[in-house]
């Protein structure tokens, strides 16, 4: 069963295609694809705020590399955030459109599940000198996802007793996370990890999710109020 996975919640656009075996096997620890998942192709590019322009070509490139037609897909998987509004919405809306057009299920996972492995604190760029953060142990969140200053997120990590931190926030705010260890390759979400996350549901032929972006912050745009009068009443 072929699964197309992608995430646009970060500065990186990541796409992967995987084959999930029908045999029911327990998924391994997040961080590498289970033995019953074969990654056929993957691409990751830094978007530079061009998520909409980059996602479709990367999907085409991954399918072409694997020699797979879009009609061969059994499921779609997408990272639902948290992340900035425009980039995140590109991925979620693309997943919904492909699911509807192809008549196949689409599964959503928090993008913070797609960074780092094991017991880890995750900090990604929320802009405005804030980070999206969570504490994850294995496959589950122990705290978060939420939004906070880097210093407050670091305090949450210390309280939870995690020693490793992953995500773009480490590079953006090195002083705040200086007490933790990190890996340079754990900066952005991974579409390969996303396939591993949804493999069990694909094997079970589970119903798809009602996909919606996870923002954690209200948009800057507001419905305009009543215009001010410019003539005497």
URKABEL-V683884 format. One record per residue. RES is the residue in three letters. OMEGA is omega in whole degrees, 0 to 359 (none if undefined). BURIAL is b if it has 16 or more other ideal C-beta (glycine too) atoms within 10 Angstrom, else e. Layout:
BEGIN
[[RES & OMEGA & BURIAL] [RES & OMEGA & BURIAL]]
END
This chain:
BEGIN
[[UNK & 186 & b] [UNK & 182 & b] [UNK & 173 & b] [UNK & 183 & b] [UNK & 176 & b] [UNK & 180 & b] [UNK & 179 & b] [UNK & 185 & b] [UNK & 186 & b] [UNK & 174 & b] [UNK & 179 & b] [UNK & 169 & b] [UNK & 183 & b] [UNK & 183 & b] [UNK & 176 & b] [UNK & 175 & b] [UNK & 181 & b] [UNK & 175 & b] [UNK & 180 & b] [UNK & 180 & b] [UNK & 182 & e] [UNK & 182 & e] [UNK & 181 & e] [UNK & 177 & e] [UNK & 178 & e] [UNK & 178 & e] [UNK & 176 & b] [UNK & 177 & e] [UNK & 177 & e] [UNK & 180 & b] [UNK & 171 & e] [UNK & 182 & e] [UNK & 176 & b] [UNK & 180 & b] [UNK & 182 & e] [UNK & 176 & b] [UNK & 177 & b] [UNK & 178 & e] [UNK & 184 & b] [UNK & 180 & b] [UNK & 177 & b] [UNK & 178 & b] [UNK & 174 & b] [UNK & 179 & b] [UNK & 173 & b] [UNK & 191 & e] [UNK & 184 & b] [UNK & 180 & e] [UNK & 178 & e] [UNK & 182 & e] [UNK & 181 & b] [UNK & 179 & b] [UNK & 187 & e] [UNK & 188 & b] [UNK & 183 & b] [UNK & 177 & e] [UNK & 178 & e] [UNK & 175 & b] [UNK & 179 & b] [UNK & 182 & e] [UNK & 180 & e] [UNK & 179 & b] [UNK & 180 & b] [UNK & 179 & e] [UNK & 181 & e] [UNK & 182 & b] [UNK & 184 & e] [UNK & 174 & b] [UNK & 182 & e] [UNK & 179 & e] [UNK & 177 & e] [UNK & 185 & e] [UNK & 177 & b] [UNK & 183 & e] [UNK & 175 & b] [UNK & 174 & b] [UNK & 184 & b] [UNK & 172 & b] [UNK & 186 & b] [UNK & 176 & b] [UNK & 12 & b] [UNK & 179 & b] [UNK & 178 & b] [UNK & 190 & b] [UNK & 189 & e] [UNK & 182 & e] [UNK & 182 & b] [UNK & 183 & b] [UNK & 178 & b] [UNK & 182 & b] [UNK & 183 & b] [UNK & 180 & b] [UNK & 176 & e] [UNK & 179 & b] [UNK & 179 & b] [UNK & 181 & b] [UNK & 180 & e] [UNK & 178 & b] [UNK & 180 & b] [UNK & 184 & e] [UNK & 184 & e] [UNK & 182 & b] [UNK & 180 & e] [UNK & 182 & b] [UNK & 173 & b] [UNK & 182 & b] [UNK & 179 & b] [UNK & 176 & b] [UNK & 174 & b] [UNK & 179 & b] [UNK & 179 & b] [UNK & 173 & b] [UNK & 188 & b] [UNK & 181 & b] [UNK & 176 & b] [UNK & 179 & b] [UNK & 175 & b] [UNK & 178 & e] [UNK & 189 & e] [UNK & 167 & b] [UNK & 184 & b] [UNK & 179 & b] [UNK & 179 & b] [UNK & 188 & b] [UNK & 175 & b] [UNK & 182 & b] [UNK & 181 & e] [UNK & 179 & e] [UNK & 177 & e] [UNK & 177 & b] [UNK & 164 & b] [UNK & 184 & b] [UNK & 173 & b] [UNK & 171 & b] [UNK & 182 & b] [UNK & 172 & b] [UNK & 184 & e] [UNK & 185 & e] [UNK & 186 & e] [UNK & 172 & e] [UNK & 174 & e] [UNK & 177 & e] [UNK & 183 & b] [UNK & 2 & b] [UNK & 179 & b] [UNK & 180 & e] [UNK & 184 & b] [UNK & 170 & b] [UNK & 177 & b] [UNK & 181 & b] [UNK & 179 & e] [UNK & 177 & e] [UNK & 178 & b] [UNK & 178 & b] [UNK & 176 & e] [UNK & 180 & b] [UNK & 180 & b] [UNK & 179 & e] [UNK & 180 & e] [UNK & 177 & b] [UNK & 177 & e] [UNK & 181 & b] [UNK & 182 & e] [UNK & 176 & b] [UNK & 180 & b] [UNK & 176 & b] [UNK & 183 & b] [UNK & 182 & b] [UNK & 180 & b] [UNK & 180 & b] [UNK & 182 & e] [UNK & 184 & b] [UNK & 186 & b] [UNK & 181 & e] [UNK & 182 & e] [UNK & 185 & b] [UNK & 183 & b] [UNK & 184 & e] [UNK & 185 & e] [UNK & 174 & b] [UNK & 182 & e] [UNK & 176 & b] [UNK & 184 & e] [UNK & 183 & e] [UNK & 179 & e] [UNK & 185 & b] [UNK & 187 & b] [UNK & 176 & b] [UNK & 181 & b] [UNK & 177 & b] [UNK & 176 & b] [UNK & 177 & b] [UNK & 178 & b] [UNK & 178 & b] [UNK & 178 & b] [UNK & 181 & b] [UNK & 186 & b] [UNK & 186 & b] [UNK & 181 & b] [UNK & 180 & b] [UNK & 177 & b] [UNK & 179 & b] [UNK & 182 & b] [UNK & 184 & e] [UNK & 182 & e] [UNK & 177 & e] [UNK & 180 & e] [UNK & 180 & b] [UNK & 171 & b] [UNK & 191 & e] [UNK & 175 & b] [UNK & 179 & e] [UNK & 175 & b] [UNK & 186 & b] [UNK & 183 & b] [UNK & 177 & b] [UNK & 178 & e] [UNK & 179 & e] [UNK & 177 & e] [UNK & 182 & e] [UNK & 179 & e] [UNK & 173 & e] [UNK & 182 & e] [UNK & 176 & e] [UNK & 180 & e] [UNK & 180 & e] [UNK & 176 & e] [UNK & 178 & e] [UNK & 180 & e] [UNK & 178 & e] [UNK & 179 & e] [UNK & 179 & e] [UNK & none & e]]
END
